[in-house]
Amino acid sequence: ALVENYPGFTNIDGPTLASNIFEQVNNLSINYKSGEVKEIIDNIDYKQIVLENEIIRAKTIIIATGRQPRELGLNNEKTLTGRGISWCAICDGYFFKDKEVAVVGGGDSAFEETLFLSSICKKVYLIHRRDTFKASNYLQTKVKSLDNVEFILNSNIKEIKEDNSKLSGIILENSLQETKELNVSGLFIYIGSVPATDNFKKLNILNEQGYILVDKNYETNIKGIYACGDVIDKSLYQLTTAVGDASTAAYNIKKYYFS
């Protein structure tokens, strides 16, 4: 998505900002490893970070896994991801140049990605389960002025069609239980996010919604395990607050090491 609320940038796309931060970290000669964290084990004095083929020991950990897109929950949704289904228009939009696509959602992200896709695609269907939106009035006005965007309201996606292991269309059902088929080549899903904390459930540091609970120092109820950013329970989820969270967590970890 296009980032327009980060200090120092009038606007910048998310992948570019992430790449800039990664380059800055590399310039500091900080070691890093790639891999999926399967589990974190608390051994009091040290923690074990369990990867697929390795276990790393550390005195302290910061969990900053963020949130992941909420899925529709349809049968072939996972298998068609990357084969017509996407959660990132900037990443995948150009695969659908001059084609018809659908966006599902009613918030800022859905409208921002619809704006972007409308400049690439022949037609964009914006599908929402209600007849009102959570997106800002500014975004709503911009999208509603576009000739190649069609709104389909009070409707849900009931089925995703596929042909040769690729998305070939979607079937909608409205509030009157009437069905409609759209022969779209791409489907972009923006129906909210959930915290990426499934692998941390055994630690008992989550609330009922799956967010990590932290104190004012960004430490969990386990000594030495900290968390920051969108993965924690807080009132405002923005890049600016995530950066502030991380700075405070890092500062308190330094105090923890030398206490």
BELUR-V189547 format. One record per residue. N is the residue number from 1. RES is the residue in one small letter. PSI is psi in degrees with one decimal (none if undefined). OMEGA is omega in whole degrees, 0 to 359 (NA if undefined). Layout:
n=N res=RES psi=PSI omega=OMEGA
n=N res=RES psi=PSI omega=OMEGA
//
This chain:
n=1 res=a psi=160.5 omega=178
n=2 res=l psi=126.6 omega=180
n=3 res=v psi=120.6 omega=182
n=4 res=e psi=11.6 omega=183
n=5 res=n psi=28.2 omega=179
n=6 res=y psi=126.1 omega=184
n=7 res=p psi=136.5 omega=178
n=8 res=g psi=-10.7 omega=180
n=9 res=f psi=123.8 omega=173
n=10 res=t psi=-46.6 omega=169
n=11 res=n psi=150.0 omega=179
n=12 res=i psi=141.2 omega=179
n=13 res=d psi=150.6 omega=185
n=14 res=g psi=-47.8 omega=180
n=15 res=p psi=-37.4 omega=180
n=16 res=t psi=-43.1 omega=178
n=17 res=l psi=-43.6 omega=179
n=18 res=a psi=-41.0 omega=179
n=19 res=s psi=-39.3 omega=178
n=20 res=n psi=-41.7 omega=179
n=21 res=i psi=-41.4 omega=179
n=22 res=f psi=-40.9 omega=178
n=23 res=e psi=-38.6 omega=179
n=24 res=q psi=-40.8 omega=178
n=25 res=v psi=-42.4 omega=178
n=26 res=n psi=-36.3 omega=180
n=27 res=n psi=-17.6 omega=179
n=28 res=l psi=2.7 omega=179
n=29 res=s psi=40.9 omega=178
n=30 res=i psi=129.0 omega=179
n=31 res=n psi=142.5 omega=176
n=32 res=y psi=154.6 omega=178
n=33 res=k psi=149.2 omega=175
n=34 res=s psi=141.6 omega=179
n=35 res=g psi=163.2 omega=179
n=36 res=e psi=126.9 omega=177
n=37 res=v psi=115.7 omega=181
n=38 res=k psi=-33.5 omega=185
n=39 res=e psi=152.4 omega=170
n=40 res=i psi=128.4 omega=181
n=41 res=i psi=128.8 omega=180
n=42 res=d psi=116.6 omega=176
n=43 res=n psi=35.2 omega=178
n=44 res=i psi=-79.8 omega=184
n=45 res=d psi=-25.4 omega=178
n=46 res=y psi=162.7 omega=180
n=47 res=k psi=151.6 omega=175
n=48 res=q psi=123.6 omega=176
n=49 res=i psi=110.6 omega=186
n=50 res=v psi=112.9 omega=174
n=51 res=l psi=-176.9 omega=182
n=52 res=e psi=-41.6 omega=185
n=53 res=n psi=18.6 omega=185
n=54 res=e psi=152.0 omega=173
n=55 res=i psi=126.2 omega=181
n=56 res=i psi=134.6 omega=177
n=57 res=r psi=140.3 omega=179
n=58 res=a psi=149.9 omega=177
n=59 res=k psi=-37.0 omega=180
n=60 res=t psi=156.6 omega=179
n=61 res=i psi=140.2 omega=167
n=62 res=i psi=121.7 omega=175
n=63 res=i psi=119.5 omega=181
n=64 res=a psi=51.8 omega=186
n=65 res=t psi=-8.4 omega=174
n=66 res=g psi=-154.8 omega=179
n=67 res=r psi=157.9 omega=178
n=68 res=q psi=153.3 omega=183
n=69 res=p psi=140.2 omega=174
n=70 res=r psi=138.4 omega=181
n=71 res=e psi=159.5 omega=177
n=72 res=l psi=-28.2 omega=180
n=73 res=g psi=21.4 omega=179
n=74 res=l psi=155.7 omega=191
n=75 res=n psi=-48.9 omega=186
n=76 res=n psi=19.7 omega=182
n=77 res=e psi=-44.9 omega=182
n=78 res=k psi=-42.4 omega=184
n=79 res=t psi=-23.5 omega=181
n=80 res=l psi=1.9 omega=174
n=81 res=t psi=125.6 omega=186
n=82 res=g psi=-2.2 omega=178
n=83 res=r psi=34.0 omega=181
n=84 res=g psi=-24.2 omega=177
n=85 res=i psi=135.8 omega=182
n=86 res=s psi=158.2 omega=174
n=87 res=w psi=13.7 omega=183
n=88 res=c psi=102.3 omega=181
n=89 res=a psi=-38.2 omega=180
n=90 res=i psi=-37.1 omega=180
n=91 res=c psi=-42.9 omega=193
n=92 res=d psi=-4.5 omega=187
n=93 res=g psi=-38.1 omega=185
n=94 res=y psi=-13.6 omega=173
n=95 res=f psi=-15.7 omega=185
n=96 res=f psi=26.6 omega=179
n=97 res=k psi=130.2 omega=179
n=98 res=d psi=18.8 omega=177
n=99 res=k psi=174.0 omega=177
n=100 res=e psi=133.2 omega=181
n=101 res=v psi=167.5 omega=177
n=102 res=a psi=144.5 omega=173
n=103 res=v psi=133.8 omega=178
n=104 res=v psi=129.9 omega=181
n=105 res=g psi=169.9 omega=182
n=106 res=g psi=9.2 omega=181
n=107 res=g psi=-171.7 omega=182
n=108 res=d psi=-42.7 omega=183
n=109 res=s psi=-44.0 omega=180
n=110 res=a psi=-41.1 omega=182
n=111 res=f psi=-39.2 omega=179
n=112 res=e psi=-43.4 omega=181
n=113 res=e psi=-30.8 omega=175
n=114 res=t psi=-42.3 omega=176
n=115 res=l psi=-47.4 omega=181
n=116 res=f psi=-47.4 omega=183
n=117 res=l psi=-30.7 omega=181
n=118 res=s psi=-22.6 omega=180
n=119 res=s psi=-8.9 omega=184
n=120 res=i psi=-42.8 omega=191
n=121 res=c psi=156.6 omega=178
n=122 res=k psi=-43.8 omega=180
n=123 res=k psi=145.5 omega=178
n=124 res=v psi=124.1 omega=173
n=125 res=y psi=124.5 omega=177
n=126 res=l psi=113.0 omega=186
n=127 res=i psi=131.9 omega=179
n=128 res=h psi=143.6 omega=184
n=129 res=r psi=-12.2 omega=178
n=130 res=r psi=-176.6 omega=177
n=131 res=d psi=7.1 omega=173
n=132 res=t psi=157.5 omega=186
n=133 res=f psi=155.4 omega=173
n=134 res=k psi=-11.8 omega=181
n=135 res=a psi=154.3 omega=180
n=136 res=s psi=152.7 omega=179
n=137 res=n psi=-35.2 omega=179
n=138 res=y psi=-48.0 omega=180
n=139 res=l psi=-40.1 omega=179
n=140 res=q psi=-42.9 omega=180
n=141 res=t psi=-42.0 omega=181
n=142 res=k psi=-44.9 omega=183
n=143 res=v psi=-39.4 omega=181
n=144 res=k psi=-16.5 omega=179
n=145 res=s psi=-5.2 omega=184
n=146 res=l psi=133.4 omega=183
n=147 res=d psi=-26.6 omega=185
n=148 res=n psi=21.0 omega=176
n=149 res=v psi=127.3 omega=178
n=150 res=e psi=129.8 omega=179
n=151 res=f psi=132.8 omega=173
n=152 res=i psi=107.6 omega=189
n=153 res=l psi=167.0 omega=180
n=154 res=n psi=39.7 omega=185
n=155 res=s psi=148.7 omega=176
n=156 res=n psi=151.9 omega=174
n=157 res=i psi=119.0 omega=183
n=158 res=k psi=-25.2 omega=184
n=159 res=e psi=142.8 omega=175
n=160 res=i psi=120.9 omega=181
n=161 res=k psi=149.6 omega=179
n=162 res=e psi=153.2 omega=178
n=163 res=d psi=123.6 omega=183
n=164 res=n psi=44.4 omega=177
n=165 res=s psi=26.2 omega=175
n=166 res=k psi=150.0 omega=178
n=167 res=l psi=132.3 omega=180
n=168 res=s psi=-7.4 omega=179
n=169 res=g psi=175.4 omega=178
n=170 res=i psi=151.2 omega=176
n=171 res=i psi=126.4 omega=182
n=172 res=l psi=154.4 omega=172
n=173 res=e psi=127.7 omega=181
n=174 res=n psi=-175.8 omega=185
n=175 res=s psi=-16.8 omega=177
n=176 res=l psi=7.9 omega=181
n=177 res=q psi=25.0 omega=173
n=178 res=e psi=140.9 omega=182
n=179 res=t psi=154.3 omega=180
n=180 res=k psi=139.5 omega=180
n=181 res=e psi=135.4 omega=176
n=182 res=l psi=125.4 omega=180
n=183 res=n psi=70.4 omega=181
n=184 res=v psi=155.4 omega=179
n=185 res=s psi=-22.2 omega=183
n=186 res=g psi=149.9 omega=178
n=187 res=l psi=122.1 omega=181
n=188 res=f psi=122.2 omega=190
n=189 res=i psi=123.5 omega=179
n=190 res=y psi=74.1 omega=183
n=191 res=i psi=28.9 omega=178
n=192 res=g psi=-179.2 omega=184
n=193 res=s psi=158.8 omega=175
n=194 res=v psi=148.7 omega=181
n=195 res=p psi=140.0 omega=180
n=196 res=a psi=75.7 omega=187
n=197 res=t psi=13.6 omega=183
n=198 res=d psi=-34.8 omega=184
n=199 res=n psi=3.6 omega=181
n=200 res=f psi=10.7 omega=185
n=201 res=k psi=-33.7 omega=183
n=202 res=k psi=-17.4 omega=182
n=203 res=l psi=-15.7 omega=182
n=204 res=n psi=47.0 omega=178
n=205 res=i psi=11.6 omega=185
n=206 res=l psi=154.3 omega=171
n=207 res=n psi=-174.0 omega=185
n=208 res=e psi=-26.8 omega=180
n=209 res=q psi=-2.7 omega=178
n=210 res=g psi=2.5 omega=178
n=211 res=y psi=151.2 omega=180
n=212 res=i psi=134.0 omega=178
n=213 res=l psi=130.4 omega=179
n=214 res=v psi=162.4 omega=175
n=215 res=d psi=-168.3 omega=183
n=216 res=k psi=-18.9 omega=177
n=217 res=n psi=4.1 omega=182
n=218 res=y psi=26.3 omega=176
n=219 res=e psi=140.2 omega=176
n=220 res=t psi=-174.3 omega=177
n=221 res=n psi=0.6 omega=174
n=222 res=i psi=120.9 omega=181
n=223 res=k psi=126.0 omega=177
n=224 res=g psi=-8.7 omega=177
n=225 res=i psi=118.0 omega=182
n=226 res=y psi=165.3 omega=176
n=227 res=a psi=153.0 omega=181
n=228 res=c psi=165.2 omega=177
n=229 res=g psi=-154.1 omega=187
n=230 res=d psi=-12.0 omega=183
n=231 res=v psi=-12.4 omega=182
n=232 res=i psi=162.1 omega=178
n=233 res=d psi=112.9 omega=181
n=234 res=k psi=178.4 omega=187
n=235 res=s psi=-24.2 omega=184
n=236 res=l psi=122.6 omega=181
n=237 res=y psi=95.5 omega=177
n=238 res=q psi=162.1 omega=178
n=239 res=l psi=-39.9 omega=182
n=240 res=t psi=-41.8 omega=180
n=241 res=t psi=-32.8 omega=178
n=242 res=a psi=-41.5 omega=178
n=243 res=v psi=-42.0 omega=178
n=244 res=g psi=-42.2 omega=177
n=245 res=d psi=-47.9 omega=184
n=246 res=a psi=-40.6 omega=180
n=247 res=s psi=-44.1 omega=181
n=248 res=t psi=-41.7 omega=178
n=249 res=a psi=-46.0 omega=180
n=250 res=a psi=-40.7 omega=179
n=251 res=y psi=-43.0 omega=182
n=252 res=n psi=-27.8 omega=174
n=253 res=i psi=-39.8 omega=178
n=254 res=k psi=-42.7 omega=177
n=255 res=k psi=-37.1 omega=181
n=256 res=y psi=-41.9 omega=181
n=257 res=y psi=-35.9 omega=187
n=258 res=f psi=11.0 omega=179
n=259 res=s psi=none omega=NA
//
